[in-house]
Amino acid sequence: KNVVLTGFGDITLLDLDTIDLSNLNRQFLFRKKDVKKSKALVAARTAQAFNPSCKITPIHGNIKEEQFDVGWFKSFDIVLNALDNLGKLPLFWLSGRSSSAYRVQPILRDSTECFDCMPKPTPKTFPVCTIRSTPSTPIHCIVWAKSYLLPQLFGEREDDESELDQAAAQGENATEIANLRKEARAFRQVRDSVLSAPPEQAAALVFNKVFNEDIKRLLSMADMWKARTPPTPLDRDLILTDKFVAPAVPAPSSSEPSGRANAKVTANGTGSSTIPNGGVASSSSQAKLKDQRQLSLKDNVQLFDESLFRLAARLGSGKETSISFDKDDPDTLDFVTATANLRATAYAIENKTRWEVKEMAGNIIPAIATTNAIISGLIVLQALHILRAQATNKPFPVASPAQGSGIRIAGLQAGKPSVPLATYYVSPPNPSCGICRDQYVPFQCDPAQVKLGELIGAVLRAERGVSEDEDMEDADGEEDESERREVSVYEGQRLLSDPDMDDNLGRTLESLGCTRGKFLTIVDEDEVFENLVLALSPLPEGANSAFILPSPFPSPKQHARPKPPAPATTEDAGDTEIVVAEPSKKRAASEDDLRPAKRARTEEHPEETEDGHIIISDDDDDVMEVL
């Protein structure tokens, strides 16, 4: 709405999502009748009324799809976004909220830090044994359903032995780790049954395995429950006939926030429960909206069956090879809600509504229309600053301690209602950033024709200013490799080739899954030059070759090197001469800096002793060992 009313004349609006009930209190464009409709289409239709002369092009699509490549982004004067899920998307303008901070941050290439330059908060993690065996809070049950049970049944077929190995190395209960290994092997058989057995039989099989047999196995380890309340195995048949006696949930502690009282479950598991707004809900209540209604134990079993049927049908159709959690996917949300609540019941933990599960599993930060309106206003103001500078063709000033005037980060500050808005200096780019410090080059090609080896050769020739019809022979008529650098090629984190791996050089880019919208990163093995990133895009109509490189081709940038230390000095240490040596030409990479292939080669040829000792010898071959 702000963009339209400000006078922007040509706007393209892209959003994958549909309108959810929870969106209605955050903005002014959607109404209850619009729930389940496309956000982009409804927002364009509503905003058009504010300025009929404005051209708005709505697109209901995923920004990560291949057609939205670098060339598509370059067709706009400015791009505004408030993404909450970046994936592998390079980001050059950030707005919205981070944790509880509402702010608008400009991201300008070579002038400010990009999103990847910024330090990220460490995500909350839980011990494996807590999630898998001894949950004590609703979030433990939700994480188990989202990150363990759902991937085990419908995710990629992966061996979780590495996770258990890591847990064992961290000192977690060895006996429990051994039992979890047995459980993982048994789960593989259950997964096969989900796709092959009749739906009702598959649901009963999974339920009994997860909520009955596994809990009985845990109860057999008496030492685990000496200081804990033991769980209760769930009986599916008794629950569906309203004869199951659910364990009583302890009263909330005094430190628990008000409005979060625990459910009080009666013998049949369908009684009343206290819910956050202080009301009382039951399985028969129709007054509550679906997402806000407290589900009974029987409701959760039925929701478990229905969601399991839908997810199994999706995998069985062959259209999807795996399914992962998405807060906007009703099937996965229903499955996580039902299984988290069933597990919570077994451990006498408070159940959560579907909305509460969505909020916790999807890491949703609550928002209201007033704060969103302030932030959207700041976004438009920042955009006007950028466009004004572009119109005058002047360098855009960025505020810093040394440069007082210029664009800044703007946003809301907590705890100061009298001065709600604040500005902050913008940090410069991080010299070690793996995104904005890379050099991006457009590469127009036909992926079905261009081979990986051909691409590498063309890029290295173009760097040296050698055309395709020129040879690279020396005076003796042999191929001159003296100036050709050794490189590795990655697509994301996937290694395609390096000096020791040439299996893919004869394969086409299409066969390697490298098509429009993908980025190929060329890494210098000697770490002299910065990474070169090729942004793949389609050939223009009428092109006569399989690929087109920009002309002139940009020269590779050298890594920024720290200033060299003072010249080497000699210190007197008795009969032993200790030399303070200058650094070698090749920087010593840390373990985290090494890419997979380079790390493997480093491990095969270590240059240091295992104990980390330093050996110093004098002219008489006397050896001194320094710890």
C-alpha positions as CSV (number, residue, x, y, z in Angstrom):
1,K,0.0,0.0,0.0
2,N,2.8,2.4,0.9
3,V,4.6,1.7,-2.4
4,V,1.5,2.3,-4.4
5,L,0.5,5.6,-2.6
6,T,4.1,6.9,-2.8
7,G,3.8,7.0,-6.6
8,F,5.8,4.0,-7.9
9,G,4.3,3.3,-11.3
10,D,5.4,-0.2,-12.2
11,I,5.4,-2.8,-9.5
12,T,6.0,-6.6,-9.6
13,L,4.7,-8.5,-6.6
14,L,6.1,-12.0,-5.9
15,D,4.9,-14.3,-3.1
16,L,4.5,-18.1,-2.8
17,D,2.3,-18.1,0.3
18,T,-1.4,-18.2,0.7
19,I,-3.3,-16.1,3.3
20,D,-3.6,-17.7,6.7
21,L,-6.0,-16.7,9.5
22,S,-3.0,-15.6,11.6
23,N,-2.1,-13.0,8.9
24,L,-5.2,-10.9,9.3
25,N,-4.0,-9.0,12.4
26,R,-0.7,-8.0,10.8
27,Q,-1.8,-5.9,7.8
28,F,-4.6,-4.0,6.1
29,L,-4.9,-5.7,2.7
30,F,-6.5,-9.1,3.5
31,R,-9.9,-9.9,5.0
32,K,-11.3,-13.1,6.4
33,K,-13.0,-13.9,3.0
34,D,-9.4,-14.0,1.5
35,V,-8.1,-16.9,3.7
36,K,-6.5,-19.6,1.6
37,K,-6.1,-17.3,-1.4
38,S,-2.8,-16.2,-2.9
39,K,-1.2,-13.3,-1.0
40,A,0.3,-11.8,-4.2
41,L,-3.0,-11.8,-6.1
42,V,-5.2,-10.5,-3.3
43,A,-2.6,-7.8,-2.3
44,A,-2.4,-6.6,-5.9
45,R,-6.2,-6.4,-6.3
46,T,-6.6,-4.5,-3.0
47,A,-3.7,-2.1,-3.5
48,Q,-4.8,-1.3,-7.1
49,A,-7.8,0.6,-5.8
50,F,-5.5,3.1,-4.0
51,N,-3.9,4.1,-7.4
52,P,-5.7,2.9,-10.5
53,S,-3.0,4.3,-12.8
54,C,-0.3,2.1,-11.2
55,K,0.7,-1.1,-13.0
56,I,0.9,-4.0,-10.6
57,T,2.0,-7.5,-11.8
58,P,1.3,-10.1,-9.2
59,I,3.1,-13.5,-9.4
60,H,2.1,-16.4,-7.2
61,G,5.4,-18.3,-7.3
62,N,8.6,-19.3,-5.4
63,I,11.4,-16.8,-5.6
64,K,13.9,-19.7,-5.6
65,E,12.5,-21.1,-8.9
66,E,14.9,-21.0,-11.9
67,Q,13.1,-18.3,-13.9
68,F,13.8,-15.8,-11.2
69,D,17.5,-15.6,-11.9
70,V,20.0,-12.7,-11.8
71,G,18.8,-11.4,-15.2
72,W,15.3,-11.2,-13.8
73,F,16.4,-9.2,-10.8
74,K,18.5,-6.9,-13.0
75,S,15.3,-5.8,-14.8
76,F,14.2,-3.8,-11.8
77,D,15.4,-0.4,-10.5
78,I,15.2,-1.6,-6.8
79,V,14.2,-4.7,-5.0
80,L,12.5,-4.7,-1.6
81,N,12.0,-7.8,0.5
82,A,11.1,-9.2,3.9
83,L,12.1,-12.8,3.5
84,D,11.8,-15.1,6.5
85,N,13.5,-18.1,4.8
86,L,16.6,-17.4,2.6
87,G,17.8,-20.9,1.8
88,K,20.7,-20.4,-0.6
89,L,19.4,-17.0,-2.0
90,P,22.0,-14.2,-2.1
91,L,20.5,-11.2,-0.3
92,F,21.3,-7.6,-1.0
93,W,18.5,-5.7,0.9
94,L,17.1,-6.8,4.2
95,S,13.9,-5.6,6.0
96,G,11.7,-7.0,8.6
97,R,12.5,-8.3,12.1
98,S,15.3,-10.4,13.6
99,S,14.3,-12.0,16.9
100,S,12.4,-9.2,18.6
101,A,14.1,-6.3,16.7
102,Y,12.2,-4.6,13.9
103,R,14.5,-2.8,11.5
104,V,15.2,-2.0,7.9
105,Q,18.8,-2.5,6.7
106,P,20.2,-1.4,3.4
107,I,22.6,-3.9,1.7
108,L,24.6,-2.3,-1.0
109,R,27.3,-4.2,-2.8
110,D,30.9,-3.2,-1.8
111,S,29.5,-0.5,0.6
112,T,27.8,-2.4,3.4
113,E,27.8,-5.8,4.9
114,C,25.4,-8.3,3.3
115,F,23.2,-10.8,5.1
116,D,25.9,-13.4,5.3
117,C,28.4,-11.0,6.7
118,M,26.3,-10.6,9.8
119,P,26.9,-13.0,12.8
120,K,24.0,-15.3,13.3
121,P,22.6,-16.4,16.6
122,T,23.3,-20.0,17.6
123,P,20.1,-22.0,17.2
124,K,18.6,-23.6,20.2
125,T,19.6,-27.2,20.4
126,F,18.6,-30.1,22.8
127,P,20.5,-33.3,23.8
128,V,19.6,-36.2,21.6
129,C,18.5,-38.3,24.6
130,T,16.2,-35.6,25.9
131,I,14.4,-35.4,22.6
132,R,14.3,-39.1,21.9
133,S,13.8,-40.5,25.4
134,T,13.1,-38.0,28.2
135,P,11.1,-35.0,27.0
136,S,9.8,-32.6,29.7
137,T,8.3,-29.7,27.8
138,P,6.0,-29.2,24.8
139,I,8.9,-27.9,22.7
140,H,10.8,-31.2,23.2
141,C,7.8,-33.1,21.8
142,I,7.4,-30.7,18.9
143,V,11.1,-30.9,18.0
144,W,10.9,-34.7,18.2
145,A,7.9,-34.8,15.8
146,K,9.3,-32.3,13.4
147,S,13.0,-33.2,13.3
148,Y,12.9,-36.9,14.1
149,L,9.6,-38.8,13.5
150,L,8.6,-36.9,10.3
151,P,12.0,-37.4,8.6
152,Q,12.2,-41.0,9.7
153,L,8.9,-41.8,8.0
154,F,8.8,-39.5,5.0
155,G,12.2,-37.8,4.6
156,E,15.4,-38.7,2.8
157,R,16.6,-42.2,3.6
158,E,19.6,-41.4,5.7
159,D,21.5,-43.3,8.3
160,D,21.3,-41.4,11.6
161,E,24.3,-43.3,13.0
162,S,26.4,-40.1,12.7
163,E,24.1,-38.2,15.0
164,L,24.2,-41.0,17.6
165,D,28.0,-41.2,17.3
166,Q,28.2,-37.5,18.0
167,A,25.9,-37.8,21.0
168,A,28.0,-40.7,22.4
169,A,31.2,-38.6,21.9
170,Q,29.5,-35.8,23.9
171,G,29.1,-38.2,26.9
172,E,25.4,-38.9,26.7
173,N,24.0,-42.1,28.2
174,A,25.8,-45.0,26.4
175,T,23.1,-47.5,27.2
176,E,20.4,-45.3,25.8
177,I,22.5,-44.6,22.7
178,A,22.8,-48.3,22.1
179,N,19.0,-48.7,22.4
180,L,18.4,-45.8,20.0
181,R,20.5,-47.5,17.4
182,K,18.3,-50.6,17.6
183,E,15.2,-48.3,17.4
184,A,16.6,-46.7,14.2
185,R,17.0,-50.1,12.5
186,A,13.5,-51.1,13.5
187,F,12.1,-47.8,12.1
188,R,13.4,-48.6,8.6
189,Q,11.0,-51.6,8.5
190,V,8.1,-49.4,9.7
191,R,8.8,-46.8,7.0
192,D,8.6,-49.5,4.3
193,S,5.2,-50.7,5.8
194,V,3.8,-47.1,5.6
195,L,4.1,-47.2,1.8
196,S,3.1,-50.8,1.2
197,A,0.5,-51.7,3.8
198,P,-3.2,-50.6,3.6
199,P,-3.7,-47.1,5.2
200,E,-5.5,-48.2,8.4
201,Q,-3.0,-51.0,9.0
202,A,-0.1,-48.7,8.4
203,A,-1.4,-46.1,10.9
204,A,-2.0,-48.7,13.6
205,L,1.5,-50.2,12.9
206,V,3.2,-46.8,13.3
207,F,1.2,-45.8,16.3
208,N,1.9,-49.0,18.2
209,K,5.6,-48.8,17.4
210,V,6.0,-45.2,18.4
211,F,3.6,-44.7,21.2
212,N,3.4,-48.2,22.8
213,E,6.4,-50.5,22.0
214,D,9.1,-47.8,22.2
215,I,7.7,-46.4,25.4
216,K,7.6,-49.9,27.0
217,R,11.2,-50.3,25.9
218,L,12.2,-47.1,27.7
219,L,10.3,-48.3,30.8
220,S,12.4,-51.4,30.9
221,M,15.4,-49.2,31.8
222,A,14.5,-48.7,35.4
223,D,17.5,-46.5,36.2
224,M,16.3,-43.8,33.8
225,W,13.2,-43.2,35.9
226,K,14.5,-43.0,39.4
227,A,14.4,-39.2,39.4
228,R,11.8,-38.8,36.6
229,T,8.1,-39.5,36.1
230,P,7.9,-42.5,33.8
231,P,5.8,-42.2,30.6
232,T,2.6,-44.1,29.9
233,P,2.3,-46.4,26.9
234,L,-0.7,-45.3,24.7
235,D,-3.3,-47.9,23.7
236,R,-4.9,-47.0,20.4
237,D,-8.0,-49.1,20.7
238,L,-8.8,-47.9,24.1
239,I,-8.4,-44.2,23.0
240,L,-10.7,-44.6,20.0
241,T,-13.4,-46.2,22.3
242,D,-13.0,-43.5,25.0
243,K,-11.8,-46.0,27.6
244,F,-8.2,-44.9,27.9
245,V,-7.1,-43.3,31.2
246,A,-4.6,-40.6,30.3
247,P,-1.9,-39.6,32.9
248,A,-2.7,-36.5,34.9
249,V,-0.7,-33.4,33.9
250,P,1.0,-31.7,36.8
251,A,-0.1,-28.2,37.7
252,P,1.9,-25.4,36.1
253,S,4.8,-24.0,38.2
254,S,4.6,-20.5,39.5
255,S,7.3,-19.4,37.0
256,E,5.2,-20.5,34.1
257,P,3.6,-17.5,32.2
258,S,0.0,-16.9,32.9
259,G,-2.4,-18.2,30.3
260,R,-0.2,-21.3,29.7
261,A,-2.0,-23.6,32.2
262,N,-1.6,-27.3,31.7
263,A,-4.4,-29.4,30.3
264,K,-6.4,-31.5,32.8
265,V,-7.3,-34.7,31.0
266,T,-10.1,-36.9,32.3
267,A,-10.3,-40.7,32.2
268,N,-11.3,-40.9,28.5
269,G,-8.9,-38.2,27.4
270,T,-11.6,-36.0,26.0
271,G,-12.4,-33.7,29.0
272,S,-12.0,-30.0,29.3
273,S,-8.7,-28.2,29.2
274,T,-7.5,-24.8,30.1
275,I,-6.4,-22.8,27.1
276,P,-4.3,-19.6,26.8
277,N,-7.2,-17.2,26.6
278,G,-8.7,-18.5,29.8
279,G,-11.7,-20.2,28.1
280,V,-12.6,-23.9,28.1
281,A,-12.6,-26.0,25.0
282,S,-13.5,-29.6,24.2
283,S,-13.6,-31.9,21.2
284,S,-17.2,-31.0,20.6
285,S,-16.7,-27.3,20.7
286,Q,-17.5,-25.7,17.4
287,A,-17.1,-22.1,18.6
288,K,-13.3,-22.2,18.3
289,L,-11.5,-21.9,15.1
290,K,-9.7,-25.0,13.9
291,D,-6.2,-23.8,14.7
292,Q,-7.1,-22.5,18.1
293,R,-9.2,-25.4,19.3
294,Q,-7.7,-27.6,22.0
295,L,-7.7,-31.2,20.6
296,S,-8.8,-34.1,22.7
297,L,-6.7,-37.3,22.8
298,K,-9.1,-39.0,20.4
299,D,-8.9,-36.0,18.1
300,N,-5.2,-36.3,18.0
301,V,-5.3,-40.0,17.1
302,Q,-7.7,-39.3,14.3
303,L,-5.6,-36.3,13.0
304,F,-2.6,-38.6,13.2
305,D,-4.4,-41.2,11.0
306,E,-5.6,-38.6,8.4
307,S,-2.2,-36.8,8.1
308,L,-0.4,-40.1,7.8
309,F,-2.7,-41.2,5.0
310,R,-2.2,-38.0,3.1
311,L,1.6,-38.0,3.5
312,A,1.9,-41.6,2.4
313,A,-0.3,-40.9,-0.6
314,R,2.0,-38.1,-1.7
315,L,5.1,-40.3,-1.5
316,G,3.3,-43.2,-3.2
317,S,2.3,-41.0,-6.1
318,G,6.0,-40.7,-7.1
319,K,5.8,-36.9,-7.5
320,E,7.8,-36.4,-4.3
321,T,10.8,-38.5,-3.2
322,S,10.8,-37.0,0.3
323,I,8.7,-34.7,2.5
324,S,10.1,-32.2,5.0
325,F,8.3,-30.0,7.5
326,D,6.8,-26.7,6.3
327,K,4.7,-24.6,8.5
328,D,2.5,-23.7,5.5
329,D,2.1,-27.4,4.5
330,P,-1.2,-28.5,6.2
331,D,-0.3,-32.2,5.9
332,T,3.1,-31.9,7.7
333,L,1.7,-29.4,10.2
334,D,-1.2,-31.8,11.1
335,F,1.2,-34.7,11.5
336,V,3.5,-32.8,13.8
337,T,0.6,-31.4,15.8
338,A,-0.9,-34.8,16.3
339,T,2.3,-36.7,17.1
340,A,3.7,-34.0,19.4
341,N,0.5,-34.0,21.4
342,L,0.3,-37.8,21.6
343,R,3.9,-37.9,22.8
344,A,3.1,-35.1,25.3
345,T,0.2,-37.1,26.6
346,A,2.3,-40.2,27.2
347,Y,4.8,-38.1,29.2
348,A,2.1,-36.1,31.1
349,I,3.1,-32.8,29.3
350,E,0.7,-30.0,28.3
351,N,-0.8,-30.4,24.8
352,K,-0.7,-27.5,22.3
353,T,-3.2,-26.2,19.8
354,R,-2.5,-26.5,16.1
355,W,-1.7,-22.7,16.0
356,E,0.7,-23.0,18.9
357,V,2.5,-25.9,17.3
358,K,2.8,-23.9,14.1
359,E,4.2,-20.9,16.0
360,M,6.8,-23.0,17.8
361,A,7.8,-25.4,15.0
362,G,7.9,-22.6,12.4
363,N,9.7,-20.2,14.7
364,I,7.1,-17.6,14.1
365,I,7.6,-14.3,15.8
366,P,4.3,-12.6,16.8
367,A,3.6,-9.4,14.9
368,I,0.8,-6.8,14.8
369,A,-0.3,-4.4,12.1
370,T,1.0,-1.2,13.8
371,T,4.7,-2.4,14.0
372,N,4.5,-3.8,10.5
373,A,3.1,-0.5,9.2
374,I,6.0,1.4,10.7
375,I,8.6,-0.9,9.2
376,S,6.9,-0.8,5.8
377,G,7.0,3.0,5.9
378,L,10.7,2.9,6.7
379,I,11.3,0.6,3.8
380,V,9.7,3.0,1.4
381,L,11.7,6.0,2.8
382,Q,14.9,4.0,2.5
383,A,14.0,3.1,-1.1
384,L,13.5,6.8,-1.9
385,H,17.0,7.6,-0.6
386,I,18.5,4.9,-2.8
387,L,16.6,6.1,-5.9
388,R,17.4,9.7,-5.4
389,A,21.1,8.9,-5.3
390,Q,20.8,6.8,-8.5
391,A,19.0,9.6,-10.3
392,T,21.9,12.0,-9.6
393,N,24.6,9.4,-10.5
394,K,26.4,10.3,-7.3
395,P,28.2,7.8,-5.0
396,F,25.7,6.7,-2.4
397,P,26.8,7.8,1.1
398,V,26.7,5.2,3.8
399,A,26.8,6.5,7.4
400,S,29.7,5.3,9.6
401,P,31.6,6.6,12.6
402,A,34.0,8.3,10.1
403,Q,31.2,9.4,7.7
404,G,28.4,11.0,9.8
405,S,25.9,11.6,7.0
406,G,24.4,8.9,4.8
407,I,21.9,6.0,4.9
408,R,21.7,4.1,8.1
409,I,19.9,1.1,9.6
410,A,16.5,2.3,10.9
411,G,14.1,0.5,13.2
412,L,12.2,0.3,16.4
413,Q,14.0,0.2,19.7
414,A,12.5,-1.7,22.7
415,G,12.1,-0.2,26.1
416,K,11.9,3.4,25.0
417,P,8.2,4.3,24.2
418,S,9.0,8.0,24.2
419,V,11.6,7.5,21.5
420,P,10.4,4.5,19.5
421,L,12.6,5.0,16.4
422,A,16.4,4.7,16.3
423,T,19.1,4.6,13.7
424,Y,22.4,2.7,13.6
425,Y,25.6,2.8,11.6
426,V,25.9,0.3,8.8
427,S,28.9,-2.0,9.0
428,P,31.3,-2.5,6.1
429,P,31.6,-5.8,4.2
430,N,33.3,-8.6,6.0
431,P,36.5,-9.3,4.1
432,S,36.0,-13.1,4.7
433,C,32.4,-13.3,3.6
434,G,31.7,-16.2,1.2
435,I,28.9,-14.4,-0.6
436,C,29.5,-10.7,-1.2
437,R,33.3,-11.0,-1.5
438,D,32.9,-13.4,-4.4
439,Q,33.0,-12.0,-7.9
440,Y,29.8,-12.7,-9.8
441,V,29.8,-13.1,-13.6
442,P,26.8,-13.8,-15.9
443,F,27.2,-17.0,-18.0
444,Q,24.7,-17.4,-20.8
445,C,24.6,-21.0,-22.0
446,D,22.7,-24.0,-23.2
447,P,23.2,-26.5,-20.3
448,A,22.3,-29.4,-22.6
449,Q,25.3,-28.6,-24.8
450,V,28.0,-27.1,-22.6
451,K,30.3,-29.6,-20.8
452,L,31.8,-28.8,-17.4
453,G,35.4,-29.2,-18.8
454,E,34.5,-26.9,-21.7
455,L,33.2,-24.3,-19.2
456,I,36.3,-24.4,-17.0
457,G,38.6,-24.1,-20.0
458,A,36.7,-21.1,-21.5
459,V,36.7,-19.2,-18.2
460,L,40.4,-19.7,-17.6
461,R,41.1,-18.7,-21.2
462,A,39.0,-15.6,-20.8
463,E,40.8,-14.6,-17.6
464,R,44.1,-14.6,-19.5
465,G,42.6,-12.8,-22.5
466,V,43.0,-15.8,-24.8
467,S,40.2,-16.4,-27.3
468,E,38.9,-19.8,-28.2
469,D,40.6,-19.8,-31.6
470,E,44.0,-19.0,-30.1
471,D,46.3,-21.8,-28.9
472,M,48.0,-22.1,-25.5
473,E,51.2,-23.6,-26.8
474,D,54.7,-22.6,-25.7
475,A,57.8,-22.2,-27.8
476,D,58.3,-26.0,-28.0
477,G,54.7,-26.5,-29.3
478,E,53.5,-28.1,-26.1
479,E,50.4,-26.9,-24.1
480,D,51.5,-24.1,-21.8
481,E,50.1,-24.7,-18.3
482,S,52.5,-22.3,-16.5
483,E,49.9,-19.6,-16.2
484,R,46.8,-21.7,-16.0
485,R,45.7,-21.9,-12.4
486,E,44.3,-25.0,-10.7
487,V,40.7,-24.6,-9.7
488,S,37.8,-26.6,-8.1
489,V,34.2,-26.1,-9.1
490,Y,31.2,-26.2,-6.8
491,E,27.4,-26.0,-7.2
492,G,26.4,-24.8,-3.7
493,Q,28.2,-27.2,-1.3
494,R,28.4,-29.9,-4.0
495,L,31.8,-30.6,-5.4
496,L,31.7,-31.0,-9.2
497,S,35.5,-31.1,-10.0
498,D,38.9,-30.4,-8.6
499,P,42.5,-31.2,-9.8
500,D,42.2,-34.7,-8.3
501,M,38.6,-35.3,-9.5
502,D,37.9,-35.1,-13.3
503,D,35.1,-37.6,-13.6
504,N,32.5,-34.9,-14.4
505,L,34.5,-32.9,-16.9
506,G,33.0,-34.7,-19.9
507,R,29.4,-34.3,-18.6
508,T,27.0,-31.6,-19.7
509,L,25.8,-29.0,-17.1
510,E,22.3,-30.3,-17.6
511,S,23.3,-33.8,-16.6
512,L,24.9,-32.4,-13.5
513,G,21.7,-30.5,-12.5
514,C,23.3,-27.1,-13.3
515,T,20.6,-25.2,-15.2
516,R,19.1,-21.7,-15.3
517,G,19.3,-19.9,-12.0
518,K,22.1,-22.0,-10.5
519,F,25.5,-20.6,-9.4
520,L,28.8,-22.4,-10.2
521,T,31.6,-21.3,-7.9
522,I,35.2,-21.5,-9.2
523,V,37.7,-21.8,-6.3
524,D,41.4,-21.1,-6.7
525,E,43.3,-24.1,-5.3
526,D,46.3,-21.9,-4.3
527,E,43.9,-19.4,-2.6
528,V,45.6,-16.5,-4.4
529,F,42.4,-15.2,-6.1
530,E,38.9,-14.7,-4.8
531,N,36.1,-17.0,-5.8
532,L,34.5,-16.5,-9.2
533,V,30.8,-17.2,-9.3
534,L,29.1,-17.9,-12.6
535,A,25.4,-17.1,-12.7
536,L,23.8,-19.4,-15.3
537,S,21.1,-17.9,-17.5
538,P,19.6,-18.8,-20.9
539,L,21.0,-17.8,-24.2
540,P,19.4,-14.9,-26.1
541,E,17.3,-15.8,-29.1
542,G,19.3,-16.4,-32.3
543,A,22.6,-17.1,-30.4
544,N,25.1,-19.0,-32.6
545,S,27.2,-20.6,-29.9
546,A,26.5,-22.9,-26.9
547,F,27.6,-20.2,-24.4
548,I,28.4,-16.5,-24.2
549,L,30.9,-15.0,-21.8
550,P,30.9,-11.2,-21.0
551,S,33.4,-9.2,-22.9
552,P,35.7,-7.9,-21.6
553,F,35.9,-10.7,-19.1
554,P,36.7,-9.4,-15.6
555,S,40.1,-10.2,-14.2
556,P,40.2,-12.4,-11.1
557,K,40.6,-10.4,-7.9
558,Q,43.4,-11.3,-5.6
559,H,42.6,-12.1,-1.9
560,A,43.2,-9.2,0.4
561,R,46.3,-10.0,2.3
562,P,47.2,-8.8,5.8
563,K,50.1,-6.5,6.1
564,P,53.4,-8.4,6.4
565,P,55.0,-8.4,9.8
566,A,58.4,-6.8,10.5
567,P,61.4,-8.4,8.8
568,A,62.7,-11.7,10.2
569,T,64.8,-11.2,13.3
570,T,67.3,-13.5,15.0
571,E,67.2,-13.9,18.8
572,D,70.0,-15.3,20.9
573,A,68.9,-18.5,22.7
574,G,72.2,-19.9,23.8
575,D,73.6,-22.3,21.2
576,T,70.3,-22.6,19.5
577,E,69.3,-20.2,16.8
578,I,65.6,-19.5,16.7
579,V,64.4,-17.6,13.6
580,V,61.2,-15.7,13.5
581,A,60.2,-16.6,10.0
582,E,58.1,-14.6,7.6
583,P,54.7,-16.2,6.6
584,S,54.7,-18.5,3.7
585,K,53.1,-17.5,0.4
586,K,50.2,-19.8,1.0
587,R,47.9,-18.9,3.9
588,A,47.4,-21.8,6.3
589,A,43.7,-22.6,6.2
590,S,41.8,-23.6,9.3
591,E,39.8,-26.8,9.4
592,D,36.6,-24.9,9.0
593,D,37.9,-23.0,6.0
594,L,38.8,-26.1,4.0
595,R,36.3,-27.3,1.4
596,P,35.5,-31.0,1.5
597,A,38.0,-32.1,-1.2
598,K,40.8,-29.9,0.1
599,R,40.1,-31.1,3.7
600,A,40.4,-34.8,2.5
601,R,43.7,-34.2,0.9
602,T,45.0,-32.3,4.0
603,E,44.0,-35.2,6.2
604,E,45.8,-37.7,3.9
605,H,49.1,-35.6,4.1
606,P,49.3,-34.0,7.5
607,E,52.2,-31.5,7.9
608,E,52.1,-31.4,11.7
609,T,52.8,-34.1,14.4
610,E,49.8,-35.5,16.1
611,D,50.9,-34.2,19.5
612,G,51.4,-30.6,18.2
613,H,55.0,-30.4,19.4
614,I,57.4,-28.0,17.7
615,I,60.9,-29.4,16.9
616,I,63.9,-27.0,16.7
617,S,67.3,-28.2,15.8
618,D,70.6,-26.3,16.0
619,D,73.7,-26.5,13.8
620,D,75.0,-29.5,15.7
621,D,71.7,-31.4,15.1
622,D,70.8,-31.1,18.8
623,V,67.1,-31.3,19.1
624,M,65.0,-29.2,21.5
625,E,61.3,-30.1,21.8
626,V,58.9,-27.2,22.6
627,L,55.5,-28.1,23.9
